[in-house]
Amino acid sequence: MNLRSIFAKPKINNMIVLQTLQERSNNTCELCTSTKELKQYTIPPSLNESVDNSLLVCSNCLAQ
């Protein structure tokens, strides 16, 4: 057993992460506050998808 497995948070269902991000950001891009074409972005190098390492961003910010 390694430290990552000991301290890793349990995997959360992708839909739950997305719903939590939408609530946290009030359905706006967390970088520019746009409300169009929002997507979940997981910050690399993440071992698992969670609210702590993800953002809700618009397609314009995601492309940059």
Predicted model as a PDB file, atoms N, CA, C, CB and O in Angstrom, pLDDT in the B-factor column:
MODEL        1                                                                  
ATOM      1  N   MET A   1       0.850  -1.174   0.000  1.00 44.00           N  
ATOM      2  CA  MET A   1       0.000   0.000   0.000  1.00 44.00           C  
ATOM      3  C   MET A   1       0.896   1.237   0.000  1.00 44.00           C  
ATOM      4  CB  MET A   1      -0.968  -0.002   1.226  1.00 44.00           C  
ATOM      5  O   MET A   1       1.851   1.310   0.774  1.00 44.00           O  
ATOM      6  N   ASN A   2       0.589   2.227  -0.880  1.00 46.00           N  
ATOM      7  CA  ASN A   2       1.392   3.434  -0.929  1.00 46.00           C  
ATOM      8  C   ASN A   2       0.620   4.626  -0.345  1.00 46.00           C  
ATOM      9  CB  ASN A   2       1.820   3.727  -2.373  1.00 46.00           C  
ATOM     10  O   ASN A   2      -0.565   4.514  -0.031  1.00 46.00           O  
ATOM     11  N   LEU A   3       1.299   5.753  -0.206  1.00 47.00           N  
ATOM     12  CA  LEU A   3       0.669   6.937   0.391  1.00 47.00           C  
ATOM     13  C   LEU A   3      -0.505   7.442  -0.426  1.00 47.00           C  
ATOM     14  CB  LEU A   3       1.686   8.046   0.546  1.00 47.00           C  
ATOM     15  O   LEU A   3      -1.494   7.915   0.135  1.00 47.00           O  
ATOM     16  N   ARG A   4      -0.408   7.347  -1.738  1.00 49.00           N  
ATOM     17  CA  ARG A   4      -1.522   7.806  -2.580  1.00 49.00           C  
ATOM     18  C   ARG A   4      -2.791   7.027  -2.280  1.00 49.00           C  
ATOM     19  CB  ARG A   4      -1.166   7.671  -4.064  1.00 49.00           C  
ATOM     20  O   ARG A   4      -3.872   7.609  -2.195  1.00 49.00           O  
ATOM     21  N   SER A   5      -2.669   5.737  -2.123  1.00 46.00           N  
ATOM     22  CA  SER A   5      -3.867   4.940  -1.859  1.00 46.00           C  
ATOM     23  C   SER A   5      -4.408   5.193  -0.463  1.00 46.00           C  
ATOM     24  CB  SER A   5      -3.569   3.460  -2.036  1.00 46.00           C  
ATOM     25  O   SER A   5      -5.609   5.056  -0.233  1.00 46.00           O  
ATOM     26  N   ILE A   6      -3.547   5.556   0.468  1.00 43.00           N  
ATOM     27  CA  ILE A   6      -3.997   5.840   1.828  1.00 43.00           C  
ATOM     28  C   ILE A   6      -4.737   7.172   1.901  1.00 43.00           C  
ATOM     29  CB  ILE A   6      -2.809   5.848   2.789  1.00 43.00           C  
ATOM     30  O   ILE A   6      -5.777   7.279   2.552  1.00 43.00           O  
ATOM     31  N   PHE A   7      -4.190   8.191   1.225  1.00 49.00           N  
ATOM     32  CA  PHE A   7      -4.749   9.532   1.341  1.00 49.00           C  
ATOM     33  C   PHE A   7      -5.680   9.923   0.201  1.00 49.00           C  
ATOM     34  CB  PHE A   7      -3.645  10.517   1.422  1.00 49.00           C  
ATOM     35  O   PHE A   7      -6.271  11.002   0.232  1.00 49.00           O  
ATOM     36  N   ALA A   8      -5.819   9.074  -0.790  1.00 50.00           N  
ATOM     37  CA  ALA A   8      -6.692   9.395  -1.918  1.00 50.00           C  
ATOM     38  C   ALA A   8      -8.139   9.440  -1.466  1.00 50.00           C  
ATOM     39  CB  ALA A   8      -6.520   8.372  -3.049  1.00 50.00           C  
ATOM     40  O   ALA A   8      -8.598   8.600  -0.692  1.00 50.00           O  
ATOM     41  N   LYS A   9      -8.848  10.445  -1.970  1.00 52.00           N  
ATOM     42  CA  LYS A   9     -10.280  10.529  -1.687  1.00 52.00           C  
ATOM     43  C   LYS A   9     -10.992   9.497  -2.544  1.00 52.00           C  
ATOM     44  CB  LYS A   9     -10.838  11.967  -1.959  1.00 52.00           C  
ATOM     45  O   LYS A   9     -10.530   9.189  -3.642  1.00 52.00           O  
ATOM     46  N   PRO A  10     -12.095   8.963  -2.072  1.00 51.00           N  
ATOM     47  CA  PRO A  10     -12.823   7.996  -2.886  1.00 51.00           C  
ATOM     48  C   PRO A  10     -13.296   8.649  -4.185  1.00 51.00           C  
ATOM     49  CB  PRO A  10     -14.023   7.420  -2.102  1.00 51.00           C  
ATOM     50  O   PRO A  10     -13.613   9.839  -4.215  1.00 51.00           O  
ATOM     51  N   LYS A  11     -13.340   7.856  -5.255  1.00 50.00           N  
ATOM     52  CA  LYS A  11     -13.801   8.387  -6.527  1.00 50.00           C  
ATOM     53  C   LYS A  11     -15.265   8.775  -6.406  1.00 50.00           C  
ATOM     54  CB  LYS A  11     -13.598   7.361  -7.664  1.00 50.00           C  
ATOM     55  O   LYS A  11     -16.083   8.050  -5.839  1.00 50.00           O  
ATOM     56  N   ILE A  12     -15.566   9.937  -6.955  1.00 49.00           N  
ATOM     57  CA  ILE A  12     -16.937  10.432  -6.934  1.00 49.00           C  
ATOM     58  C   ILE A  12     -17.483  10.314  -8.345  1.00 49.00           C  
ATOM     59  CB  ILE A  12     -17.015  11.911  -6.412  1.00 49.00           C  
ATOM     60  O   ILE A  12     -16.779  10.586  -9.317  1.00 49.00           O  
ATOM     61  N   ASN A  13     -18.705   9.920  -8.449  1.00 73.00           N  
ATOM     62  CA  ASN A  13     -19.359   9.793  -9.731  1.00 73.00           C  
ATOM     63  C   ASN A  13     -19.217  11.102 -10.507  1.00 73.00           C  
ATOM     64  CB  ASN A  13     -20.844   9.416  -9.552  1.00 73.00           C  
ATOM     65  O   ASN A  13     -19.407  12.184  -9.951  1.00 73.00           O  
ATOM     66  N   ASN A  14     -18.883  10.998 -11.788  1.00 80.00           N  
ATOM     67  CA  ASN A  14     -18.669  12.168 -12.640  1.00 80.00           C  
ATOM     68  C   ASN A  14     -19.857  13.130 -12.620  1.00 80.00           C  
ATOM     69  CB  ASN A  14     -18.397  11.725 -14.063  1.00 80.00           C  
ATOM     70  O   ASN A  14     -19.662  14.346 -12.608  1.00 80.00           O  
ATOM     71  N   MET A  15     -21.064  12.612 -12.617  1.00 86.00           N  
ATOM     72  CA  MET A  15     -22.243  13.486 -12.603  1.00 86.00           C  
ATOM     73  C   MET A  15     -22.336  14.261 -11.295  1.00 86.00           C  
ATOM     74  CB  MET A  15     -23.522  12.667 -12.819  1.00 86.00           C  
ATOM     75  O   MET A  15     -22.746  15.422 -11.294  1.00 86.00           O  
ATOM     76  N   ILE A  16     -21.963  13.639 -10.189  1.00 92.00           N  
ATOM     77  CA  ILE A  16     -21.989  14.325  -8.899  1.00 92.00           C  
ATOM     78  C   ILE A  16     -20.950  15.443  -8.887  1.00 92.00           C  
ATOM     79  CB  ILE A  16     -21.729  13.329  -7.741  1.00 92.00           C  
ATOM     80  O   ILE A  16     -21.215  16.530  -8.373  1.00 92.00           O  
ATOM     81  N   VAL A  17     -19.771  15.184  -9.449  1.00 92.00           N  
ATOM     82  CA  VAL A  17     -18.732  16.212  -9.529  1.00 92.00           C  
ATOM     83  C   VAL A  17     -19.244  17.374 -10.372  1.00 92.00           C  
ATOM     84  CB  VAL A  17     -17.412  15.633 -10.128  1.00 92.00           C  
ATOM     85  O   VAL A  17     -19.115  18.530  -9.970  1.00 92.00           O  
ATOM     86  N   LEU A  18     -19.820  17.085 -11.530  1.00 94.00           N  
ATOM     87  CA  LEU A  18     -20.334  18.136 -12.409  1.00 94.00           C  
ATOM     88  C   LEU A  18     -21.431  18.941 -11.717  1.00 94.00           C  
ATOM     89  CB  LEU A  18     -20.869  17.528 -13.712  1.00 94.00           C  
ATOM     90  O   LEU A  18     -21.435  20.169 -11.799  1.00 94.00           O  
ATOM     91  N   GLN A  19     -22.343  18.281 -11.050  1.00 95.00           N  
ATOM     92  CA  GLN A  19     -23.420  18.984 -10.345  1.00 95.00           C  
ATOM     93  C   GLN A  19     -22.856  19.883  -9.245  1.00 95.00           C  
ATOM     94  CB  GLN A  19     -24.419  17.976  -9.745  1.00 95.00           C  
ATOM     95  O   GLN A  19     -23.325  21.007  -9.061  1.00 95.00           O  
ATOM     96  N   THR A  20     -21.872  19.403  -8.527  1.00 96.00           N  
ATOM     97  CA  THR A  20     -21.262  20.194  -7.458  1.00 96.00           C  
ATOM     98  C   THR A  20     -20.525  21.399  -8.033  1.00 96.00           C  
ATOM     99  CB  THR A  20     -20.298  19.328  -6.629  1.00 96.00           C  
ATOM    100  O   THR A  20     -20.584  22.490  -7.467  1.00 96.00           O  
ATOM    101  N   LEU A  21     -19.831  21.208  -9.154  1.00 96.00           N  
ATOM    102  CA  LEU A  21     -19.154  22.327  -9.817  1.00 96.00           C  
ATOM    103  C   LEU A  21     -20.161  23.372 -10.284  1.00 96.00           C  
ATOM    104  CB  LEU A  21     -18.324  21.823 -11.009  1.00 96.00           C  
ATOM    105  O   LEU A  21     -19.913  24.572 -10.159  1.00 96.00           O  
ATOM    106  N   GLN A  22     -21.284  22.928 -10.818  1.00 97.00           N  
ATOM    107  CA  GLN A  22     -22.316  23.856 -11.264  1.00 97.00           C  
ATOM    108  C   GLN A  22     -22.876  24.662 -10.095  1.00 97.00           C  
ATOM    109  CB  GLN A  22     -23.442  23.099 -11.968  1.00 97.00           C  
ATOM    110  O   GLN A  22     -23.110  25.864 -10.216  1.00 97.00           O  
ATOM    111  N   GLU A  23     -23.088  23.998  -8.974  1.00 97.00           N  
ATOM    112  CA  GLU A  23     -23.576  24.696  -7.782  1.00 97.00           C  
ATOM    113  C   GLU A  23     -22.534  25.672  -7.251  1.00 97.00           C  
ATOM    114  CB  GLU A  23     -23.955  23.689  -6.691  1.00 97.00           C  
ATOM    115  O   GLU A  23     -22.852  26.809  -6.903  1.00 97.00           O  
ATOM    116  N   ARG A  24     -21.284  25.214  -7.194  1.00 97.00           N  
ATOM    117  CA  ARG A  24     -20.200  26.047  -6.672  1.00 97.00           C  
ATOM    118  C   ARG A  24     -20.015  27.312  -7.512  1.00 97.00           C  
ATOM    119  CB  ARG A  24     -18.891  25.248  -6.630  1.00 97.00           C  
ATOM    120  O   ARG A  24     -19.775  28.391  -6.970  1.00 97.00           O  
ATOM    121  N   SER A  25     -20.124  27.180  -8.813  1.00 97.00           N  
ATOM    122  CA  SER A  25     -19.861  28.310  -9.710  1.00 97.00           C  
ATOM    123  C   SER A  25     -21.120  29.084 -10.094  1.00 97.00           C  
ATOM    124  CB  SER A  25     -19.183  27.816 -10.960  1.00 97.00           C  
ATOM    125  O   SER A  25     -21.049  30.070 -10.828  1.00 97.00           O  
ATOM    126  N   ASN A  26     -22.257  28.640  -9.601  1.00 97.00           N  
ATOM    127  CA  ASN A  26     -23.536  29.256  -9.956  1.00 97.00           C  
ATOM    128  C   ASN A  26     -23.769  29.175 -11.469  1.00 97.00           C  
ATOM    129  CB  ASN A  26     -23.578  30.729  -9.483  1.00 97.00           C  
ATOM    130  O   ASN A  26     -24.288  30.107 -12.084  1.00 97.00           O  
ATOM    131  N   ASN A  27     -23.375  28.047 -12.044  1.00 98.00           N  
ATOM    132  CA  ASN A  27     -23.513  27.779 -13.482  1.00 98.00           C  
ATOM    133  C   ASN A  27     -22.830  28.822 -14.357  1.00 98.00           C  
ATOM    134  CB  ASN A  27     -24.971  27.704 -13.848  1.00 98.00           C  
ATOM    135  O   ASN A  27     -23.360  29.217 -15.396  1.00 98.00           O  
ATOM    136  N   THR A  28     -21.654  29.264 -13.930  1.00 98.00           N  
ATOM    137  CA  THR A  28     -20.853  30.187 -14.732  1.00 98.00           C  
ATOM    138  C   THR A  28     -19.431  29.651 -14.818  1.00 98.00           C  
ATOM    139  CB  THR A  28     -20.872  31.626 -14.127  1.00 98.00           C  
ATOM    140  O   THR A  28     -18.994  28.865 -13.979  1.00 98.00           O  
ATOM    141  N   CYS A  29     -18.717  30.094 -15.851  1.00 98.00           N  
ATOM    142  CA  CYS A  29     -17.312  29.729 -15.990  1.00 98.00           C  
ATOM    143  C   CYS A  29     -16.560  30.283 -14.779  1.00 98.00           C  
ATOM    144  CB  CYS A  29     -16.708  30.275 -17.339  1.00 98.00           C  
ATOM    145  O   CYS A  29     -16.714  31.453 -14.429  1.00 98.00           O  
ATOM    146  N   GLU A  30     -15.756  29.446 -14.149  1.00 98.00           N  
ATOM    147  CA  GLU A  30     -15.026  29.867 -12.960  1.00 98.00           C  
ATOM    148  C   GLU A  30     -13.829  30.757 -13.296  1.00 98.00           C  
ATOM    149  CB  GLU A  30     -14.559  28.652 -12.187  1.00 98.00           C  
ATOM    150  O   GLU A  30     -13.160  31.258 -12.391  1.00 98.00           O  
ATOM    151  N   LEU A  31     -13.555  30.957 -14.574  1.00 97.00           N  
ATOM    152  CA  LEU A  31     -12.451  31.831 -14.979  1.00 97.00           C  
ATOM    153  C   LEU A  31     -12.938  33.177 -15.510  1.00 97.00           C  
ATOM    154  CB  LEU A  31     -11.607  31.145 -16.036  1.00 97.00           C  
ATOM    155  O   LEU A  31     -12.335  34.210 -15.220  1.00 97.00           O  
ATOM    156  N   CYS A  32     -14.029  33.173 -16.289  1.00 97.00           N  
ATOM    157  CA  CYS A  32     -14.477  34.433 -16.910  1.00 97.00           C  
ATOM    158  C   CYS A  32     -15.944  34.772 -16.658  1.00 97.00           C  
ATOM    159  CB  CYS A  32     -14.246  34.368 -18.389  1.00 97.00           C  
ATOM    160  O   CYS A  32     -16.405  35.829 -17.088  1.00 97.00           O  
ATOM    161  N   THR A  33     -16.673  33.923 -15.988  1.00 97.00           N  
ATOM    162  CA  THR A  33     -18.097  34.060 -15.639  1.00 97.00           C  
ATOM    163  C   THR A  33     -19.066  33.933 -16.816  1.00 97.00           C  
ATOM    164  CB  THR A  33     -18.315  35.379 -14.987  1.00 97.00           C  
ATOM    165  O   THR A  33     -20.236  34.293 -16.687  1.00 97.00           O  
ATOM    166  N   SER A  34     -18.608  33.439 -17.938  1.00 98.00           N  
ATOM    167  CA  SER A  34     -19.511  33.170 -19.058  1.00 98.00           C  
ATOM    168  C   SER A  34     -20.501  32.074 -18.647  1.00 98.00           C  
ATOM    169  CB  SER A  34     -18.710  32.748 -20.339  1.00 98.00           C  
ATOM    170  O   SER A  34     -20.213  31.261 -17.769  1.00 98.00           O  
ATOM    171  N   THR A  35     -21.651  32.068 -19.286  1.00 97.00           N  
ATOM    172  CA  THR A  35     -22.653  31.038 -18.996  1.00 97.00           C  
ATOM    173  C   THR A  35     -22.869  30.105 -20.188  1.00 97.00           C  
ATOM    174  CB  THR A  35     -23.977  31.690 -18.603  1.00 97.00           C  
ATOM    175  O   THR A  35     -23.763  29.260 -20.155  1.00 97.00           O  
ATOM    176  N   LYS A  36     -22.059  30.250 -21.237  1.00 97.00           N  
ATOM    177  CA  LYS A  36     -22.257  29.468 -22.464  1.00 97.00           C  
ATOM    178  C   LYS A  36     -21.251  28.325 -22.574  1.00 97.00           C  
ATOM    179  CB  LYS A  36     -22.147  30.374 -23.693  1.00 97.00           C  
ATOM    180  O   LYS A  36     -20.075  28.475 -22.242  1.00 97.00           O  
ATOM    181  N   GLU A  37     -21.741  27.181 -23.048  1.00 97.00           N  
ATOM    182  CA  GLU A  37     -20.915  26.006 -23.355  1.00 97.00           C  
ATOM    183  C   GLU A  37     -19.962  25.635 -22.217  1.00 97.00           C  
ATOM    184  CB  GLU A  37     -20.116  26.258 -24.619  1.00 97.00           C  
ATOM    185  O   GLU A  37     -18.747  25.583 -22.409  1.00 97.00           O  
ATOM    186  N   LEU A  38     -20.516  25.382 -21.042  1.00 97.00           N  
ATOM    187  CA  LEU A  38     -19.713  25.047 -19.866  1.00 97.00           C  
ATOM    188  C   LEU A  38     -19.347  23.575 -19.855  1.00 97.00           C  
ATOM    189  CB  LEU A  38     -20.462  25.406 -18.586  1.00 97.00           C  
ATOM    190  O   LEU A  38     -20.156  22.711 -20.192  1.00 97.00           O  
ATOM    191  N   LYS A  39     -18.102  23.308 -19.456  1.00 95.00           N  
ATOM    192  CA  LYS A  39     -17.600  21.932 -19.401  1.00 95.00           C  
ATOM    193  C   LYS A  39     -16.756  21.750 -18.140  1.00 95.00           C  
ATOM    194  CB  LYS A  39     -16.767  21.590 -20.674  1.00 95.00           C  
ATOM    195  O   LYS A  39     -16.187  22.703 -17.607  1.00 95.00           O  
ATOM    196  N   GLN A  40     -16.693  20.540 -17.694  1.00 94.00           N  
ATOM    197  CA  GLN A  40     -15.832  20.200 -16.563  1.00 94.00           C  
ATOM    198  C   GLN A  40     -14.404  20.045 -17.062  1.00 94.00           C  
ATOM    199  CB  GLN A  40     -16.316  18.900 -15.857  1.00 94.00           C  
ATOM    200  O   GLN A  40     -14.171  19.386 -18.075  1.00 94.00           O  
ATOM    201  N   TYR A  41     -13.451  20.643 -16.366  1.00 94.00           N  
ATOM    202  CA  TYR A  41     -12.037  20.511 -16.695  1.00 94.00           C  
ATOM    203  C   TYR A  41     -11.309  20.013 -15.454  1.00 94.00           C  
ATOM    204  CB  TYR A  41     -11.437  21.867 -17.197  1.00 94.00           C  
ATOM    205  O   TYR A  41     -11.352  20.656 -14.406  1.00 94.00           O  
ATOM    206  N   THR A  42     -10.646  18.880 -15.569  1.00 92.00           N  
ATOM    207  CA  THR A  42      -9.881  18.320 -14.461  1.00 92.00           C  
ATOM    208  C   THR A  42      -8.430  18.763 -14.608  1.00 92.00           C  
ATOM    209  CB  THR A  42      -9.992  16.760 -14.422  1.00 92.00           C  
ATOM    210  O   THR A  42      -7.805  18.535 -15.644  1.00 92.00           O  
ATOM    211  N   ILE A  43      -7.907  19.388 -13.579  1.00 92.00           N  
ATOM    212  CA  ILE A  43      -6.564  19.960 -13.602  1.00 92.00           C  
ATOM    213  C   ILE A  43      -5.523  18.843 -13.546  1.00 92.00           C  
ATOM    214  CB  ILE A  43      -6.367  20.945 -12.425  1.00 92.00           C  
ATOM    215  O   ILE A  43      -5.525  18.041 -12.612  1.00 92.00           O  
ATOM    216  N   PRO A  44      -4.630  18.787 -14.547  1.00 91.00           N  
ATOM    217  CA  PRO A  44      -3.590  17.754 -14.531  1.00 91.00           C  
ATOM    218  C   PRO A  44      -2.476  18.106 -13.555  1.00 91.00           C  
ATOM    219  CB  PRO A  44      -3.010  17.558 -15.934  1.00 91.00           C  
ATOM    220  O   PRO A  44      -2.308  19.288 -13.257  1.00 91.00           O  
ATOM    221  N   PRO A  45      -1.733  17.187 -13.059  1.00 89.00           N  
ATOM    222  CA  PRO A  45      -1.838  15.746 -13.238  1.00 89.00           C  
ATOM    223  C   PRO A  45      -2.668  15.134 -12.118  1.00 89.00           C  
ATOM    224  CB  PRO A  45      -0.444  15.103 -13.286  1.00 89.00           C  
ATOM    225  O   PRO A  45      -2.117  14.750 -11.086  1.00 89.00           O  
ATOM    226  N   SER A  46      -3.927  15.041 -12.293  1.00 80.00           N  
ATOM    227  CA  SER A  46      -4.827  14.499 -11.276  1.00 80.00           C  
ATOM    228  C   SER A  46      -4.927  12.992 -11.407  1.00 80.00           C  
ATOM    229  CB  SER A  46      -6.218  15.133 -11.387  1.00 80.00           C  
ATOM    230  O   SER A  46      -5.044  12.452 -12.506  1.00 80.00           O  
ATOM    231  N   LEU A  47      -4.879  12.333 -10.278  1.00 78.00           N  
ATOM    232  CA  LEU A  47      -5.012  10.878 -10.268  1.00 78.00           C  
ATOM    233  C   LEU A  47      -6.467  10.446 -10.327  1.00 78.00           C  
ATOM    234  CB  LEU A  47      -4.352  10.298  -9.030  1.00 78.00           C  
ATOM    235  O   LEU A  47      -6.790   9.367 -10.824  1.00 78.00           O  
ATOM    236  N   ASN A  48      -7.337  11.299  -9.816  1.00 80.00           N  
ATOM    237  CA  ASN A  48      -8.763  10.991  -9.872  1.00 80.00           C  
ATOM    238  C   ASN A  48      -9.549  12.282 -10.033  1.00 80.00           C  
ATOM    239  CB  ASN A  48      -9.220  10.226  -8.603  1.00 80.00           C  
ATOM    240  O   ASN A  48      -9.054  13.370  -9.739  1.00 80.00           O  
ATOM    241  N   GLU A  49     -10.762  12.143 -10.497  1.00 84.00           N  
ATOM    242  CA  GLU A  49     -11.638  13.275 -10.737  1.00 84.00           C  
ATOM    243  C   GLU A  49     -12.350  13.629  -9.448  1.00 84.00           C  
ATOM    244  CB  GLU A  49     -12.650  12.967 -11.859  1.00 84.00           C  
ATOM    245  O   GLU A  49     -13.005  12.782  -8.842  1.00 84.00           O  
ATOM    246  N   SER A  50     -12.226  14.880  -9.026  1.00 89.00           N  
ATOM    247  CA  SER A  50     -12.948  15.319  -7.835  1.00 89.00           C  
ATOM    248  C   SER A  50     -13.238  16.804  -7.953  1.00 89.00           C  
ATOM    249  CB  SER A  50     -12.141  15.016  -6.545  1.00 89.00           C  
ATOM    250  O   SER A  50     -12.712  17.485  -8.834  1.00 89.00           O  
ATOM    251  N   VAL A  51     -14.070  17.293  -7.066  1.00 92.00           N  
ATOM    252  CA  VAL A  51     -14.402  18.716  -7.038  1.00 92.00           C  
ATOM    253  C   VAL A  51     -13.165  19.534  -6.702  1.00 92.00           C  
ATOM    254  CB  VAL A  51     -15.526  18.998  -6.020  1.00 92.00           C  
ATOM    255  O   VAL A  51     -13.025  20.666  -7.165  1.00 92.00           O  
ATOM    256  N   ASP A  52     -12.270  18.975  -5.903  1.00 92.00           N  
ATOM    257  CA  ASP A  52     -11.074  19.699  -5.473  1.00 92.00           C  
ATOM    258  C   ASP A  52     -10.067  19.935  -6.597  1.00 92.00           C  
ATOM    259  CB  ASP A  52     -10.405  18.948  -4.361  1.00 92.00           C  
ATOM    260  O   ASP A  52      -9.260  20.860  -6.510  1.00 92.00           O  
ATOM    261  N   ASN A  53     -10.099  19.120  -7.645  1.00 93.00           N  
ATOM    262  CA  ASN A  53      -9.129  19.293  -8.721  1.00 93.00           C  
ATOM    263  C   ASN A  53      -9.802  19.522 -10.072  1.00 93.00           C  
ATOM    264  CB  ASN A  53      -8.221  18.081  -8.800  1.00 93.00           C  
ATOM    265  O   ASN A  53      -9.236  19.198 -11.117  1.00 93.00           O  
ATOM    266  N   SER A  54     -11.012  20.081 -10.047  1.00 95.00           N  
ATOM    267  CA  SER A  54     -11.747  20.353 -11.278  1.00 95.00           C  
ATOM    268  C   SER A  54     -12.316  21.761 -11.268  1.00 95.00           C  
ATOM    269  CB  SER A  54     -12.868  19.334 -11.471  1.00 95.00           C  
ATOM    270  O   SER A  54     -12.541  22.359 -10.216  1.00 95.00           O  
ATOM    271  N   LEU A  55     -12.540  22.269 -12.468  1.00 96.00           N  
ATOM    272  CA  LEU A  55     -13.153  23.579 -12.656  1.00 96.00           C  
ATOM    273  C   LEU A  55     -14.288  23.449 -13.652  1.00 96.00           C  
ATOM    274  CB  LEU A  55     -12.111  24.625 -13.137  1.00 96.00           C  
ATOM    275  O   LEU A  55     -14.304  22.534 -14.477  1.00 96.00           O  
ATOM    276  N   LEU A  56     -15.233  24.365 -13.572  1.00 97.00           N  
ATOM    277  CA  LEU A  56     -16.254  24.487 -14.604  1.00 97.00           C  
ATOM    278  C   LEU A  56     -15.816  25.654 -15.480  1.00 97.00           C  
ATOM    279  CB  LEU A  56     -17.712  24.709 -13.992  1.00 97.00           C  
ATOM    280  O   LEU A  56     -15.725  26.788 -15.009  1.00 97.00           O  
ATOM    281  N   VAL A  57     -15.545  25.377 -16.750  1.00 97.00           N  
ATOM    282  CA  VAL A  57     -15.039  26.405 -17.652  1.00 97.00           C  
ATOM    283  C   VAL A  57     -15.837  26.428 -18.949  1.00 97.00           C  
ATOM    284  CB  VAL A  57     -13.555  26.173 -17.948  1.00 97.00           C  
ATOM    285  O   VAL A  57     -16.435  25.427 -19.344  1.00 97.00           O  
ATOM    286  N   CYS A  58     -15.838  27.585 -19.604  1.00 97.00           N  
ATOM    287  CA  CYS A  58     -16.496  27.707 -20.895  1.00 97.00           C  
ATOM    288  C   CYS A  58     -15.564  27.184 -21.979  1.00 97.00           C  
ATOM    289  CB  CYS A  58     -16.902  29.176 -21.176  1.00 97.00           C  
ATOM    290  O   CYS A  58     -14.372  26.992 -21.742  1.00 97.00           O  
ATOM    291  N   SER A  59     -16.105  26.955 -23.158  1.00 96.00           N  
ATOM    292  CA  SER A  59     -15.286  26.407 -24.236  1.00 96.00           C  
ATOM    293  C   SER A  59     -14.186  27.384 -24.663  1.00 96.00           C  
ATOM    294  CB  SER A  59     -16.165  26.054 -25.435  1.00 96.00           C  
ATOM    295  O   SER A  59     -13.120  26.957 -25.106  1.00 96.00           O  
ATOM    296  N   ASN A  60     -14.435  28.679 -24.534  1.00 97.00           N  
ATOM    297  CA  ASN A  60     -13.426  29.668 -24.894  1.00 97.00           C  
ATOM    298  C   ASN A  60     -12.215  29.582 -23.941  1.00 97.00           C  
ATOM    299  CB  ASN A  60     -14.038  31.090 -24.865  1.00 97.00           C  
ATOM    300  O   ASN A  60     -11.073  29.574 -24.401  1.00 97.00           O  
ATOM    301  N   CYS A  61     -12.451  29.519 -22.656  1.00 96.00           N  
ATOM    302  CA  CYS A  61     -11.357  29.403 -21.681  1.00 96.00           C  
ATOM    303  C   CYS A  61     -10.650  28.057 -21.815  1.00 96.00           C  
ATOM    304  CB  CYS A  61     -11.892  29.577 -20.244  1.00 96.00           C  
ATOM    305  O   CYS A  61      -9.431  27.975 -21.662  1.00 96.00           O  
ATOM    306  N   LEU A  62     -11.405  27.017 -22.099  1.00 95.00           N  
ATOM    307  CA  LEU A  62     -10.826  25.685 -22.252  1.00 95.00           C  
ATOM    308  C   LEU A  62      -9.870  25.643 -23.453  1.00 95.00           C  
ATOM    309  CB  LEU A  62     -11.942  24.631 -22.418  1.00 95.00           C  
ATOM    310  O   LEU A  62      -8.860  24.941 -23.418  1.00 95.00           O  
ATOM    311  N   ALA A  63     -10.183  26.380 -24.491  1.00 95.00           N  
ATOM    312  CA  ALA A  63      -9.367  26.385 -25.695  1.00 95.00           C  
ATOM    313  C   ALA A  63      -8.061  27.164 -25.526  1.00 95.00           C  
ATOM    314  CB  ALA A  63     -10.156  26.964 -26.837  1.00 95.00           C  
ATOM    315  O   ALA A  63      -7.137  26.999 -26.322  1.00 95.00           O  
ATOM    316  N   GLN A  64      -7.979  27.992 -24.519  1.00 92.00           N  
ATOM    317  CA  GLN A  64      -6.786  28.839 -24.350  1.00 92.00           C  
ATOM    318  C   GLN A  64      -5.648  28.118 -23.672  1.00 92.00           C  
ATOM    319  CB  GLN A  64      -7.130  30.069 -23.558  1.00 92.00           C  
ATOM    320  O   GLN A  64      -4.585  28.701 -23.463  1.00 92.00           O  
TER     321      GLN A  64                                                      
ENDMDL                                                                          
END                                                                             
